[in-house]
Amino acid sequence: MIPLLARLQLDRPGRRGLTLWLPLFLVWLILAPLLLTLWPLFAVGCLIARIRPLKATGALVALLAATSGADLAIDRSGASLRLRLL
Amino acid sequence: MHEERRQILGMLADNTITALQAERLLAALDEAPGPDAAGPKRKPKYLRVLVEAKDAHNPQGVRVNVRAPMQLLRAGVRLGSLIPPRAWEEANKAMRENGVGLDLSQLRPENLDELIDQLDELTVDVDQDSTRVRVFCE
């Protein structure tokens, strides 16, 4: 399933930690009409490159859906940043 | 297992159980997994990459911890199967020019899927003076 939420945690030494919950589902909702409008152009580009448009679309959606559960944490000089896709 | 079979046969000899009951018990023993039988192998779900690096400017170092779902690798493999044949030919040509006689067009998604499935045994440990990299599946 495509990630619907992202959690961003930022900790800095001597400062209060920050946790942000990002509603990715709103981003997909906003982008959906734009992507649907641009899809015919994408399909034409795929056909020119001799790639099946529907297969390419499915592969890209699968790639996006596979990012759910990804976790990135960076610690440097006592500060830390963590991003998790849910 | 042999002890249990002996017990069943002993009970049959003592007429404690009938032949039909003994047969059922022996069949149940044959179906039951042994004590050393392993359970279903758990497929790894994530690829973990840990990097620790220190330098003169940053004695505390930088630590990077990335967890990528294995599904992402599989989805990437499917994306690779969309590459048109002309691109494969050019890639093969470039590899041949550099002495690598590998035909990328012969690679199938199911081969790469099988390779990904075998990654659960993979562990990469790189230790240099101030850098440490670990890659493993979990």
Backbone of each chain as ProteinMPNN parsed JSONL, in Angstrom:
{"seq_chain_A": "MIPLLARLQLDRPGRRGLTLWLPLFLVWLILAPLLLTLWPLFAVGCLIARIRPLKATGALVALLAATSGADLAIDRSGASLRLRLL", "coords_chain_A": {"N_chain_A": [[0.843, -1.179, 0.0], [0.491, 2.252, -0.734], [2.454, 4.704, 0.981], [0.766, 6.386, 3.577], [1.164, 8.075, 5.644], [3.767, 10.049, 7.092], [6.404, 10.126, 9.407], [8.281, 12.478, 10.961], [11.096, 13.043, 12.827], [12.948, 15.221, 14.778], [15.779, 15.87, 16.557], [17.696, 17.969, 18.533], [20.694, 18.906, 20.246], [20.263, 20.256, 23.439], [17.906, 21.397, 22.774], [14.339, 21.283, 22.451], [12.855, 18.307, 21.332], [11.43, 17.598, 18.093], [8.54, 16.423, 16.581], [6.94, 15.534, 13.706], [3.969, 14.778, 12.071], [3.255, 13.868, 8.924], [0.706, 14.203, 6.619], [0.597, 12.202, 4.142], [-1.403, 11.196, 2.56], [-3.009, 13.31, 1.89], [-1.374, 14.651, 0.165], [-1.264, 12.843, -1.957], [-3.924, 12.94, -2.704], [-4.146, 15.554, -3.616], [-2.32, 15.543, -5.678], [-3.362, 13.652, -7.402], [-5.406, 14.484, -9.414], [-3.771, 16.054, -11.046], [-1.841, 14.227, -11.901], [-3.444, 12.458, -13.305], [-4.246, 14.082, -15.389], [-1.817, 14.503, -16.661], [-1.16, 11.982, -17.43], [-1.772, 11.029, -20.114], [0.269, 12.251, -21.636], [2.471, 11.02, -20.521], [1.919, 8.441, -21.342], [2.199, 8.667, -24.1], [4.903, 9.278, -24.284], [5.932, 6.866, -23.296], [5.133, 5.107, -25.314], [6.596, 6.059, -27.456], [9.121, 5.402, -26.577], [8.912, 2.732, -26.788], [7.746, 1.287, -24.699], [5.389, -0.354, -22.68], [2.643, 1.528, -21.676], [0.74, 1.035, -19.605], [1.898, -1.024, -18.182], [4.195, 0.237, -17.322], [3.104, 2.215, -15.714], [1.921, 0.65, -13.732], [4.229, -0.502, -12.653], [5.53, 1.725, -11.595], [3.672, 2.561, -9.684], [3.764, 0.329, -8.031], [6.373, 0.557, -7.142], [6.211, 2.887, -5.663], [4.389, 2.079, -3.717], [5.895, 0.192, -2.445], [7.594, 1.614, -0.849], [6.54, 1.986, 1.592], [7.043, 1.632, 5.011], [9.684, 2.167, 4.972], [12.619, 3.47, 6.512], [14.602, 6.059, 7.716], [17.414, 7.18, 9.371], [19.466, 9.634, 10.677], [22.292, 10.514, 12.454], [24.155, 13.094, 13.836], [26.693, 14.836, 15.387], [25.339, 14.864, 17.838], [22.825, 15.706, 17.1], [19.791, 14.502, 15.642], [18.011, 13.044, 12.948], [15.049, 11.642, 11.853], [13.192, 9.808, 9.595], [10.236, 8.267, 8.806], [8.255, 6.222, 6.818], [4.893, 5.445, 6.724]], "CA_chain_A": [[0.0, 0.0, 0.0], [1.343, 3.452, -0.789], [2.525, 5.284, 2.332], [-0.25, 7.408, 3.812], [1.661, 9.008, 6.659], [5.216, 10.068, 7.311], [6.736, 10.684, 10.715], [9.583, 13.139, 10.929], [11.549, 13.385, 14.184], [14.177, 16.005, 14.762], [16.297, 16.123, 17.912], [18.939, 18.751, 18.559], [21.17, 18.998, 21.628], [19.892, 21.478, 24.152], [16.604, 21.923, 22.323], [13.238, 20.33, 22.543], [12.695, 17.516, 20.118], [10.279, 17.932, 17.262], [7.963, 15.296, 15.846], [5.902, 15.974, 12.783], [3.249, 13.748, 11.322], [2.916, 14.448, 7.629], [-0.377, 13.427, 5.978], [0.913, 11.985, 2.731], [-2.617, 10.889, 1.786], [-3.476, 14.586, 1.331], [-0.499, 14.945, -0.98], [-1.714, 12.008, -3.088], [-5.229, 13.447, -3.15], [-3.941, 16.799, -4.37], [-1.574, 15.243, -6.906], [-4.078, 12.706, -8.269], [-5.951, 15.071, -10.65], [-2.668, 16.507, -11.898], [-1.224, 13.048, -12.512], [-4.382, 11.927, -14.305], [-4.197, 14.985, -16.542], [-0.531, 14.346, -17.349], [-0.918, 10.587, -17.817], [-1.696, 10.805, -21.571], [1.605, 12.635, -22.1], [3.358, 9.937, -20.07], [1.664, 7.269, -22.195], [2.788, 8.926, -25.422], [6.352, 9.124, -24.097], [6.232, 5.426, -23.175], [4.971, 4.467, -26.615], [7.743, 6.468, -28.27], [10.271, 4.63, -26.091], [8.549, 1.316, -26.953], [7.439, 0.707, -23.371], [3.939, -0.41, -22.504], [2.299, 2.562, -20.671], [0.036, 0.5, -18.43], [2.877, -1.789, -17.4], [5.084, 1.219, -16.686], [2.34, 2.851, -14.638], [1.818, -0.341, -12.653], [5.539, -0.662, -12.013], [5.808, 2.931, -10.791], [2.792, 2.518, -8.497], [4.303, -0.722, -7.149], [7.59, 1.095, -6.531], [5.774, 3.832, -4.628], [3.763, 1.305, -2.635], [6.931, -0.567, -1.735], [8.357, 2.478, 0.064], [5.898, 1.967, 2.909], [7.872, 0.899, 5.968], [11.077, 2.623, 4.889], [13.03, 4.215, 7.704], [15.915, 6.68, 7.535], [17.832, 7.872, 10.594], [20.803, 10.229, 10.565], [22.757, 11.118, 13.717], [25.402, 13.828, 13.642], [27.025, 15.831, 16.424], [24.299, 14.906, 18.859], [21.513, 15.953, 16.493], [19.339, 13.336, 14.883], [16.853, 13.216, 12.076], [14.503, 10.337, 11.516], [12.021, 9.856, 8.731], [9.654, 6.939, 8.654], [7.053, 6.203, 5.976], [3.948, 4.461, 7.273]], "C_chain_A": [[0.889, 1.243, 0.0], [1.345, 4.092, 0.606], [1.522, 6.419, 2.485], [0.208, 8.465, 4.807], [3.172, 8.951, 6.681], [5.445, 10.698, 8.681], [8.145, 11.223, 10.65], [9.945, 13.545, 12.353], [12.875, 14.1, 14.103], [14.577, 16.288, 16.201], [17.602, 16.882, 17.815], [19.381, 18.908, 20.0], [20.773, 20.33, 22.252], [18.558, 22.059, 23.717], [15.56, 20.832, 22.398], [13.104, 19.584, 21.217], [11.413, 17.876, 19.383], [9.821, 16.686, 16.537], [6.823, 15.812, 14.985], [5.266, 14.772, 12.113], [2.772, 14.389, 10.015], [1.847, 13.608, 6.946], [-0.123, 13.266, 4.486], [-0.331, 11.714, 1.896], [-3.202, 12.175, 1.189], [-2.658, 14.969, 0.097], [-0.95, 14.133, -2.187], [-3.051, 12.507, -3.625], [-5.071, 14.693, -4.014], [-3.263, 16.501, -5.7], [-2.368, 14.401, -7.896], [-4.665, 13.361, -9.52], [-4.86, 15.528, -11.614], [-2.028, 15.321, -12.621], [-2.14, 12.444, -13.58], [-4.365, 12.776, -15.566], [-2.926, 14.757, -17.353], [-0.305, 12.925, -17.854], [-0.884, 10.362, -19.33], [-0.329, 11.182, -22.139], [2.617, 11.552, -21.733], [3.191, 8.727, -20.973], [2.286, 7.454, -23.576], [4.303, 8.756, -25.345], [6.747, 7.662, -24.002], [6.144, 4.747, -24.533], [6.133, 4.823, -27.535], [8.982, 5.662, -27.877], [10.023, 3.126, -26.18], [8.4, 0.602, -25.603], [5.929, 0.716, -23.234], [3.516, 0.552, -21.382], [1.648, 1.99, -19.417], [1.0, -0.277, -17.534], [3.816, -0.841, -16.64], [4.38, 1.889, -15.521], [2.233, 1.907, -13.439], [3.134, -0.497, -11.908], [5.867, 0.541, -11.123], [4.947, 2.965, -9.528], [3.303, 1.468, -7.509], [5.554, -0.219, -6.428], [7.227, 2.054, -5.391], [5.188, 3.081, -3.431], [4.805, 0.572, -1.814], [7.725, 0.301, -0.759], [7.74, 2.509, 1.463], [6.719, 1.097, 3.866], [9.323, 1.331, 5.933], [11.384, 3.538, 6.064], [14.423, 4.772, 7.462], [16.245, 7.443, 8.803], [19.248, 8.371, 10.39], [21.136, 10.887, 11.891], [24.071, 11.829, 13.449], [25.551, 14.876, 14.731], [25.911, 15.97, 17.448], [22.914, 15.183, 18.308], [21.095, 14.73, 15.691], [18.093, 13.681, 14.103], [16.346, 11.845, 11.722], [13.227, 10.515, 10.712], [11.507, 8.45, 8.537], [8.364, 7.044, 7.834], [6.126, 5.09, 6.458], [2.804, 4.165, 6.3]], "O_chain_A": [[1.924, 1.269, 0.666], [0.347, 4.025, 1.323], [1.436, 7.304, 1.634], [-0.287, 9.592, 4.816], [3.778, 7.938, 6.333], [4.779, 11.66, 9.064], [9.086, 10.501, 10.32], [9.212, 14.288, 13.005], [13.808, 13.642, 13.443], [13.811, 16.872, 16.968], [18.511, 16.476, 17.091], [18.542, 19.032, 20.892], [20.936, 21.39, 21.647], [18.127, 23.093, 24.23], [15.86, 19.638, 22.407], [13.224, 20.163, 20.138], [10.454, 18.383, 19.964], [10.63, 15.974, 15.943], [5.879, 16.437, 15.469], [5.956, 13.864, 11.649], [1.983, 15.333, 10.022], [2.057, 12.417, 6.716], [-0.564, 14.078, 3.673], [-0.342, 11.958, 0.69], [-3.814, 12.145, 0.121], [-3.176, 15.527, -0.87], [-1.015, 14.65, -3.303], [-3.289, 12.502, -4.832], [-5.771, 14.865, -5.012], [-3.576, 17.115, -6.72], [-2.088, 14.425, -9.095], [-4.447, 12.842, -10.615], [-4.998, 15.41, -12.831], [-1.714, 15.405, -13.808], [-1.676, 11.98, -14.621], [-4.458, 12.255, -16.678], [-2.949, 14.812, -18.583], [0.628, 12.68, -18.618], [-0.057, 9.584, -19.805], [0.176, 10.502, -23.032], [3.499, 11.211, -22.522], [4.164, 8.065, -21.333], [2.831, 6.512, -24.152], [4.912, 8.161, -26.233], [7.769, 7.253, -24.553], [6.981, 3.908, -24.867], [6.601, 3.983, -28.304], [9.788, 5.287, -28.729], [10.834, 2.334, -25.7], [8.866, -0.521, -25.411], [5.267, 1.678, -23.623], [3.98, 0.409, -20.251], [1.962, 2.406, -18.301], [0.932, -0.204, -16.307], [4.176, -1.082, -15.488], [4.978, 2.109, -14.468], [2.428, 2.31, -12.292], [3.154, -0.611, -10.683], [6.414, 0.385, -10.031], [5.412, 3.34, -8.451], [3.281, 1.687, -6.298], [5.771, -0.526, -5.256], [7.834, 2.04, -4.321], [5.465, 3.415, -2.279], [4.617, 0.355, -0.617], [8.457, -0.23, 0.077], [8.357, 3.005, 2.407], [7.045, -0.046, 3.547], [10.116, 0.908, 6.775], [10.524, 4.277, 6.543], [15.324, 4.042, 7.049], [15.448, 8.26, 9.264], [20.128, 7.615, 9.978], [20.373, 11.71, 12.398], [24.999, 11.238, 12.897], [24.658, 15.69, 14.965], [25.584, 17.078, 17.871], [21.921, 14.92, 18.985], [21.93, 14.017, 15.135], [17.253, 14.478, 14.521], [17.122, 10.973, 11.331], [12.32, 11.258, 11.088], [12.253, 7.55, 8.152], [7.493, 7.861, 8.133], [6.536, 3.936, 6.582], [1.925, 3.36, 6.607]]}, "seq_chain_B": "MHEERRQILGMLADNTITALQAERLLAALDEAPGPDAAGPKRKPKYLRVLVEAKDAHNPQGVRVNVRAPMQLLRAGVRLGSLIPPRAWEEANKAMRENGVGLDLSQLRPENLDELIDQLDELTVDVDQDSTRVRVFCE", "coords_chain_B": {"N_chain_B": [[11.188, -40.643, 18.591], [11.425, -43.357, 17.778], [11.073, -44.562, 20.24], [8.474, -43.944, 20.83], [7.117, -45.348, 18.866], [7.8, -47.913, 19.624], [6.457, -48.044, 22.022], [3.822, -47.942, 21.159], [3.646, -50.328, 19.717], [4.137, -52.037, 21.806], [1.869, -51.683, 23.365], [0.008, -52.715, 21.632], [0.808, -55.342, 21.571], [0.205, -56.026, 24.186], [-2.47, -56.042, 24.051], [-3.723, -53.717, 24.745], [-4.496, -51.768, 23.041], [-6.3, -51.811, 19.936], [-5.556, -53.299, 16.687], [-6.315, -51.576, 14.676], [-6.363, -49.103, 16.027], [-3.679, -48.929, 16.68], [-2.58, -48.682, 14.176], [-3.566, -46.203, 13.406], [-2.336, -44.558, 15.273], [0.362, -44.903, 14.621], [0.356, -43.845, 12.047], [-0.218, -41.199, 12.654], [2.104, -40.508, 13.994], [3.911, -40.607, 11.91], [3.096, -38.433, 10.404], [3.533, -36.285, 12.045], [5.84, -33.578, 12.617], [9.381, -33.927, 13.129], [11.512, -33.445, 16.07], [13.741, -32.007, 15.293], [12.923, -30.783, 13.064], [12.759, -27.972, 11.033], [10.928, -24.928, 11.293], [8.768, -23.066, 9.027], [10.743, -21.107, 6.84], [11.499, -17.84, 7.653], [10.905, -15.111, 5.615], [13.101, -12.493, 4.793], [12.223, -9.14, 5.526], [13.18, -6.576, 5.392], [15.901, -4.553, 4.216], [18.779, -3.608, 5.744], [20.909, -0.889, 6.196], [23.766, 0.211, 7.651], [25.779, 2.902, 8.485], [28.715, 4.18, 9.784], [30.673, 6.909, 10.31], [33.639, 8.709, 10.923], [35.485, 11.733, 11.246], [38.16, 14.204, 11.166], [37.006, 16.667, 11.43], [34.66, 16.125, 12.591], [34.49, 14.621, 15.291], [32.663, 13.095, 16.722], [31.321, 11.822, 14.817], [29.285, 10.562, 12.092], [26.232, 8.969, 11.874], [24.402, 6.786, 9.95], [21.379, 5.262, 9.321], [19.59, 3.126, 7.498], [16.58, 1.685, 6.533], [15.257, -0.353, 4.264], [12.42, -1.572, 2.618], [12.157, -4.939, 1.431], [10.418, -5.323, -0.581], [10.725, -3.111, -2.11], [13.043, -3.568, -3.514], [12.172, -5.649, -5.116], [10.188, -4.349, -6.56], [11.767, -2.568, -7.929], [13.129, -4.312, -9.577], [11.087, -5.123, -11.245], [10.623, -2.772, -12.529], [12.942, -2.557, -13.955], [12.498, -4.452, -15.899], [11.12, -3.143, -17.795], [12.769, -1.856, -19.453], [13.635, -0.993, -22.736], [14.526, -3.215, -25.527], [16.572, -2.14, -27.142], [18.055, -0.562, -25.428], [19.107, -2.515, -23.734], [20.835, -3.77, -25.526], [22.719, -1.793, -26.034], [23.747, -1.476, -23.494], [24.847, -4.013, -23.089], [26.791, -3.95, -25.049], [28.481, -1.937, -24.135], [29.378, -3.16, -21.813], [30.742, -5.351, -22.861], [32.809, -4.076, -24.15], [34.267, -3.295, -22.0], [35.233, -5.619, -21.073], [33.475, -7.321, -19.789], [31.636, -10.051, -20.126], [28.72, -10.304, -20.035], [25.344, -10.99, -20.595], [22.824, -8.927, -20.352], [20.243, -8.988, -21.226], [19.402, -11.547, -20.928], [18.744, -11.844, -18.364], [16.154, -12.563, -16.183], [13.085, -11.46, -14.623], [12.233, -13.327, -12.723], [14.558, -14.647, -12.069], [15.983, -12.658, -10.783], [14.241, -12.203, -8.702], [14.558, -14.573, -7.348], [17.168, -14.307, -6.584], [16.956, -12.164, -4.818], [15.426, -13.378, -2.865], [17.309, -15.032, -1.752], [18.867, -13.362, -0.364], [18.661, -13.24, 2.351], [20.658, -14.44, 3.732], [22.715, -12.779, 3.442], [25.351, -10.782, 4.562], [27.146, -7.905, 4.907], [30.109, -6.566, 5.901], [32.07, -3.837, 6.354], [35.034, -2.532, 7.395], [36.896, 0.21, 7.899], [39.501, 2.624, 8.561], [38.178, 4.886, 9.723], [35.615, 4.457, 9.125], [32.674, 2.581, 9.032], [30.712, 0.108, 7.644], [27.716, -1.628, 7.428], [25.717, -4.103, 6.029], [22.744, -5.831, 5.94], [20.095, -8.286, 6.057], [16.843, -8.306, 7.482]], "CA_chain_B": [[10.259, -41.199, 17.603], [11.492, -44.824, 17.851], [10.538, -44.937, 21.547], [7.009, -43.866, 20.743], [6.675, -46.47, 18.025], [7.953, -49.117, 20.452], [5.373, -48.016, 23.013], [2.569, -48.305, 20.47], [3.695, -51.769, 19.423], [4.031, -52.727, 23.088], [0.447, -51.64, 23.775], [-0.701, -53.644, 20.741], [1.144, -56.7, 22.022], [-0.503, -56.24, 25.447], [-3.907, -55.929, 23.763], [-4.279, -52.494, 25.341], [-5.16, -51.101, 21.917], [-6.556, -52.711, 18.813], [-4.654, -53.133, 15.534], [-6.744, -50.358, 13.973], [-5.907, -47.956, 16.811], [-2.219, -48.871, 16.547], [-2.291, -48.18, 12.827], [-3.837, -44.757, 13.404], [-1.295, -43.884, 16.063], [1.608, -44.916, 13.847], [0.18, -42.889, 10.943], [-0.114, -39.863, 13.24], [3.534, -40.284, 14.264], [4.59, -40.354, 10.63], [2.738, -37.101, 9.914], [4.019, -35.234, 12.953], [7.227, -33.198, 12.329], [10.345, -34.341, 14.126], [11.976, -32.362, 16.943], [14.745, -31.195, 14.618], [12.389, -30.198, 11.832], [12.725, -26.506, 11.136], [9.682, -24.294, 10.89], [8.903, -22.376, 7.742], [11.797, -20.101, 6.89], [10.921, -16.52, 7.605], [11.548, -14.328, 4.569], [13.485, -11.172, 5.307], [11.312, -8.092, 5.078], [13.862, -5.294, 5.213], [17.345, -4.5, 4.016], [19.259, -2.584, 6.67], [22.249, -0.38, 5.879], [24.274, 1.036, 8.761], [27.049, 3.538, 8.151], [29.273, 5.041, 10.839], [31.871, 7.543, 9.768], [34.211, 9.758, 11.768], [36.607, 12.439, 10.628], [38.804, 15.169, 12.059], [36.094, 17.8, 11.661], [33.486, 15.662, 13.329], [34.961, 13.453, 16.056], [31.545, 12.235, 17.144], [30.98, 11.007, 13.662], [27.94, 10.567, 11.51], [25.658, 7.612, 11.803], [23.249, 6.713, 9.054], [20.703, 3.976, 9.469], [18.532, 3.074, 6.495], [15.855, 0.419, 6.453], [14.484, -0.352, 3.017], [11.636, -2.799, 2.464], [12.599, -5.816, 0.343], [9.469, -5.128, -1.679], [11.257, -2.03, -2.938], [13.987, -4.2, -4.447], [11.398, -6.412, -6.104], [9.53, -3.387, -7.45], [12.819, -2.046, -8.792], [13.405, -5.349, -10.582], [9.996, -5.075, -12.24], [10.837, -1.551, -13.307], [14.028, -2.865, -14.879], [12.017, -5.271, -17.016], [10.49, -2.275, -18.782], [13.803, -1.25, -20.299], [13.462, -1.515, -24.105], [15.633, -4.068, -25.988], [17.689, -1.365, -27.686], [18.878, -0.13, -24.291], [19.861, -3.689, -23.29], [21.929, -4.015, -26.48], [23.765, -0.785, -25.824], [24.383, -1.781, -22.208], [25.694, -5.198, -23.301], [27.938, -3.53, -25.864], [29.392, -1.195, -23.253], [29.987, -4.123, -20.891], [31.713, -6.155, -23.624], [33.983, -3.226, -24.407], [35.036, -3.247, -20.76], [35.687, -6.953, -20.712], [32.479, -8.081, -19.027], [30.821, -10.759, -21.116], [27.435, -10.663, -19.43], [24.208, -10.592, -21.425], [21.785, -8.459, -19.433], [18.907, -9.292, -21.753], [19.05, -12.904, -20.511], [18.276, -11.807, -16.978], [14.696, -12.582, -16.092], [12.629, -10.982, -13.308], [12.13, -14.411, -11.734], [15.923, -14.913, -11.598], [16.334, -11.627, -9.82], [13.412, -12.464, -7.52], [15.181, -15.676, -6.607], [18.378, -13.75, -5.971], [16.524, -11.362, -3.67], [14.994, -14.304, -1.817], [18.475, -15.636, -1.101], [19.638, -12.317, 0.311], [18.512, -13.269, 3.803], [21.914, -14.898, 4.322], [23.759, -11.821, 3.095], [25.815, -9.803, 5.542], [28.345, -7.23, 4.42], [30.76, -5.757, 6.956], [33.263, -3.152, 5.867], [35.66, -1.747, 8.48], [38.119, 0.934, 7.547], [40.033, 3.363, 9.713], [37.195, 5.72, 10.412], [34.3, 4.215, 8.527], [32.181, 1.218, 9.177], [29.477, -0.09, 6.887], [27.134, -2.948, 7.599], [24.51, -4.324, 5.236], [22.194, -7.148, 6.226], [18.644, -8.391, 5.912], [16.154, -8.642, 8.729]], "C_chain_B": [[10.257, -42.726, 17.695], [10.886, -45.325, 19.137], [9.022, -44.943, 21.506], [6.449, -45.007, 19.912], [6.736, -47.768, 18.833], [6.83, -49.202, 21.483], [4.056, -48.438, 22.383], [2.542, -49.798, 20.195], [3.587, -52.59, 20.708], [2.584, -52.786, 23.563], [-0.375, -52.594, 22.907], [-0.449, -55.073, 21.197], [0.418, -57.042, 23.329], [-2.006, -56.198, 25.287], [-4.549, -54.731, 24.454], [-5.019, -51.7, 24.274], [-5.367, -52.127, 20.806], [-5.568, -52.419, 17.686], [-4.993, -51.841, 14.775], [-6.261, -49.111, 14.711], [-4.391, -47.801, 16.695], [-1.833, -48.281, 15.193], [-2.49, -46.664, 12.772], [-2.761, -43.997, 14.159], [0.024, -43.828, 15.295], [1.526, -43.934, 12.674], [0.312, -41.46, 11.46], [1.342, -39.529, 13.549], [4.281, -39.944, 12.98], [4.316, -38.953, 10.119], [3.315, -35.998, 10.765], [5.45, -34.895, 12.594], [8.126, -33.606, 13.467], [10.81, -33.164, 14.975], [13.003, -31.466, 16.261], [14.239, -30.585, 13.324], [12.276, -28.688, 12.008], [11.368, -25.985, 10.696], [9.861, -23.603, 9.541], [9.891, -21.202, 7.868], [11.174, -18.731, 6.728], [11.668, -15.711, 6.57], [11.928, -12.988, 5.159], [12.581, -10.105, 4.722], [12.029, -6.785, 4.768], [15.348, -5.51, 4.934], [17.84, -3.335, 4.868], [20.674, -2.185, 6.261], [22.655, 0.554, 7.015], [25.625, 1.604, 8.353], [27.468, 4.39, 9.346], [30.57, 5.617, 10.31], [32.327, 8.635, 10.721], [35.296, 10.467, 10.97], [37.114, 13.496, 11.604], [37.853, 16.321, 12.402], [34.929, 17.41, 12.549], [33.851, 14.427, 14.133], [33.827, 12.528, 16.481], [31.053, 11.371, 15.996], [29.552, 11.18, 13.207], [27.457, 9.131, 11.455], [24.424, 7.672, 10.919], [22.668, 5.309, 9.152], [19.525, 3.979, 8.502], [17.895, 1.698, 6.519], [14.966, 0.495, 5.225], [13.701, -1.648, 2.906], [12.144, -3.621, 1.279], [11.667, -5.685, -0.852], [9.95, -4.037, -2.633], [12.252, -2.585, -3.953], [13.226, -4.947, -5.534], [10.71, -5.463, -7.082], [10.554, -2.783, -8.408], [13.168, -3.033, -9.898], [12.34, -5.304, -11.671], [10.148, -3.855, -13.125], [11.934, -1.784, -14.339], [13.561, -3.662, -16.08], [11.338, -4.421, -18.089], [11.504, -1.658, -19.754], [13.685, -1.837, -21.703], [14.69, -2.292, -24.572], [16.84, -3.28, -26.5], [18.636, -0.938, -26.55], [19.702, -1.298, -23.759], [21.06, -3.919, -24.202], [23.063, -3.034, -26.253], [24.497, -1.054, -24.509], [25.317, -2.992, -22.355], [26.953, -4.824, -24.068], [28.963, -2.809, -24.982], [30.094, -2.156, -22.297], [31.033, -4.964, -21.613], [32.973, -5.362, -23.873], [34.875, -3.131, -23.175], [35.391, -4.631, -20.236], [34.72, -7.773, -19.891], [31.534, -8.744, -20.031], [29.492, -11.219, -20.561], [26.317, -10.139, -20.314], [23.044, -10.219, -20.519], [20.386, -8.815, -19.918], [18.451, -10.693, -21.355], [18.549, -12.951, -19.069], [16.759, -11.725, -16.96], [14.28, -12.068, -14.717], [12.576, -12.099, -12.272], [13.516, -14.802, -11.215], [16.328, -13.915, -10.526], [15.5, -11.771, -8.551], [14.046, -13.554, -6.667], [16.442, -15.177, -5.902], [18.015, -12.957, -4.73], [16.095, -12.269, -2.532], [16.177, -14.894, -1.069], [19.293, -14.607, -0.325], [19.55, -12.38, 1.82], [19.789, -13.747, 4.495], [23.027, -13.87, 4.131], [24.074, -10.914, 4.261], [27.092, -9.206, 4.983], [28.863, -6.364, 5.557], [32.01, -5.142, 6.365], [33.783, -2.283, 7.001], [36.901, -1.089, 7.957], [38.531, 1.739, 8.76], [38.95, 4.113, 10.469], [35.794, 5.5, 9.888], [33.92, 2.759, 8.712], [30.833, 1.128, 8.469], [29.001, -1.508, 7.123], [25.859, -3.02, 6.777], [24.003, -5.722, 5.557], [20.681, -7.101, 6.059], [18.02, -8.766, 7.256], [14.677, -8.81, 8.501]], "O_chain_B": [[9.186, -43.333, 17.689], [10.254, -46.381, 19.158], [8.37, -45.824, 22.069], [5.403, -45.564, 20.245], [5.845, -48.611, 18.741], [6.319, -50.282, 21.779], [3.276, -49.183, 22.975], [1.526, -50.457, 20.415], [3.026, -53.686, 20.713], [2.13, -53.801, 24.092], [-1.332, -53.206, 23.381], [-1.354, -55.907, 21.213], [0.057, -58.196, 23.56], [-2.742, -56.306, 26.267], [-5.751, -54.72, 24.717], [-6.027, -51.048, 24.548], [-4.7, -53.161, 20.75], [-4.84, -51.426, 17.721], [-4.113, -51.121, 14.304], [-5.799, -48.161, 14.079], [-3.879, -46.684, 16.619], [-0.894, -47.493, 15.08], [-1.693, -45.939, 12.175], [-2.33, -42.924, 13.736], [0.718, -42.812, 15.322], [2.51, -43.27, 12.347], [0.886, -40.605, 10.786], [1.764, -38.385, 13.38], [5.172, -39.096, 12.973], [5.172, -38.34, 9.482], [3.562, -34.895, 10.277], [6.229, -35.8, 12.292], [7.71, -33.633, 14.625], [10.534, -32.012, 14.642], [13.126, -30.292, 16.61], [14.991, -29.958, 12.578], [11.758, -28.201, 13.013], [10.737, -26.561, 9.81], [10.96, -23.561, 8.989], [9.879, -20.437, 8.833], [10.418, -18.485, 5.789], [12.895, -15.616, 6.609], [11.171, -12.409, 5.937], [12.218, -10.168, 3.547], [11.543, -5.979, 3.974], [15.952, -6.497, 5.352], [17.368, -2.207, 4.722], [21.525, -3.038, 6.011], [21.985, 1.547, 7.299], [26.51, 0.865, 7.923], [26.697, 5.205, 9.852], [31.466, 4.875, 9.906], [31.516, 9.388, 11.258], [35.946, 9.861, 10.118], [36.586, 13.664, 12.703], [37.889, 16.872, 13.502], [34.295, 18.258, 13.178], [33.56, 13.306, 13.715], [34.015, 11.316, 16.586], [30.444, 10.321, 16.201], [28.736, 11.846, 13.845], [28.176, 8.218, 11.048], [23.53, 8.494, 11.116], [23.383, 4.31, 9.074], [18.577, 4.746, 8.67], [18.584, 0.678, 6.526], [14.042, 1.305, 5.158], [14.271, -2.724, 3.086], [12.517, -3.064, 0.247], [12.071, -5.907, -1.993], [9.618, -4.045, -3.819], [12.304, -2.138, -5.099], [13.58, -4.891, -6.712], [10.651, -5.733, -8.282], [10.24, -2.518, -9.568], [13.469, -2.634, -11.023], [12.64, -5.428, -12.858], [9.843, -3.893, -14.316], [11.867, -1.273, -15.457], [14.148, -3.57, -17.158], [11.017, -4.92, -19.167], [11.134, -1.025, -20.743], [13.638, -3.058, -21.852], [15.789, -2.057, -24.069], [17.984, -3.695, -26.317], [19.857, -0.955, -26.704], [20.858, -1.117, -23.375], [22.158, -4.222, -23.736], [24.234, -3.41, -26.277], [25.712, -0.881, -24.42], [26.426, -3.001, -21.821], [28.042, -5.317, -23.776], [30.165, -3.053, -25.085], [31.277, -1.983, -22.003], [32.088, -5.26, -21.053], [34.077, -5.903, -23.816], [36.082, -2.916, -23.284], [35.8, -4.783, -19.085], [35.095, -8.814, -19.35], [30.741, -8.076, -20.694], [29.174, -12.407, -20.614], [26.338, -8.982, -20.734], [22.36, -11.091, -19.983], [19.455, -8.931, -19.121], [17.262, -11.005, -21.429], [18.005, -13.958, -18.615], [16.164, -10.901, -17.654], [15.026, -12.216, -13.75], [12.836, -11.87, -11.091], [13.653, -15.235, -10.071], [16.928, -14.267, -9.511], [15.984, -11.497, -7.452], [14.069, -13.474, -5.439], [16.739, -15.572, -4.775], [18.686, -13.061, -3.703], [16.362, -11.977, -1.366], [16.067, -15.221, 0.112], [20.298, -14.949, 0.298], [20.273, -11.663, 2.512], [19.988, -13.501, 5.685], [24.148, -14.066, 4.602], [23.174, -10.344, 4.878], [28.017, -9.935, 4.626], [28.137, -5.533, 6.102], [32.91, -5.856, 5.924], [33.075, -1.413, 7.507], [37.865, -1.768, 7.604], [37.987, 1.567, 9.85], [38.821, 3.994, 11.688], [34.886, 6.279, 10.18], [34.735, 1.848, 8.566], [29.945, 1.956, 8.669], [29.771, -2.464, 7.032], [25.026, -2.115, 6.821], [24.753, -6.693, 5.457], [20.076, -6.036, 5.937], [18.631, -9.47, 8.059], [13.935, -9.094, 9.442]]}, "name": "protein", "num_of_chains": 2, "seq": "MIPLLARLQLDRPGRRGLTLWLPLFLVWLILAPLLLTLWPLFAVGCLIARIRPLKATGALVALLAATSGADLAIDRSGASLRLRLLMHEERRQILGMLADNTITALQAERLLAALDEAPGPDAAGPKRKPKYLRVLVEAKDAHNPQGVRVNVRAPMQLLRAGVRLGSLIPPRAWEEANKAMRENGVGLDLSQLRPENLDELIDQLDELTVDVDQDSTRVRVFCE"}
